[in-house]
């Protein structure tokens, strides 16, 4: 594996944890199978879009602060070329900037996607340790203790058997 900076891994990990937390909250908030499916589908759609867009060398909102504060990107300027009434020279320079950006961002996007995959593998390993320990811990308790535990932690919701 190529060396990836700790900052990139931390940022990607934080984004993944935030997305996971959001999905988990959405699942618990909706109740029923529909809520679970909607949360999973939304998370999968976002992950798929991220992979597609970053793989193409686009930013997936990475330059949002610049764009919002008056520093437009070449791709968006070219998308609005008619409305902006770009001159031929402005359009040509915009295309040059966009081409240069994609040339540099595509391999870096591939590195980012590799880092995301590595973070997800590590997250899966840690999650598996915790889930397996929960399965083992359950066997320590009697059925009555499991009920009391579940009520104390989760309220009146009945645990899955």
Residue pairs with C-beta under 8 A, 6 or more apart in sequence:
1 114
1 118
2 111
2 114
4 111
4 114
4 115
4 118
8 111
8 112
8 115
9 115
9 118
9 119
12 112
12 115
12 116
12 119
13 119
13 122
13 123
16 116
16 119
16 120
16 123
17 123
19 43
19 46
19 47
20 43
20 123
22 43
23 39
23 40
23 42
23 43
24 39
26 35
26 38
26 39
26 42
27 35
27 36
27 39
27 40
29 35
30 36
30 38
30 39
49 60
50 60
50 116
51 113
53 59
53 60
54 60
54 109
54 112
54 113
55 106
55 109
55 110
55 113
56 102
56 106
56 109
57 101
57 102
57 105
57 106
57 109
58 75
58 105
59 73
59 105
63 71
63 73
66 73
67 73
67 76
73 101
74 94
74 95
74 97
74 98
74 101
75 98
75 101
77 84
77 86
77 90
77 94
78 86
78 91
78 94
78 95
78 98
81 91
81 94
86 94
138 146
141 149
146 159
147 159
150 157
150 158
150 159
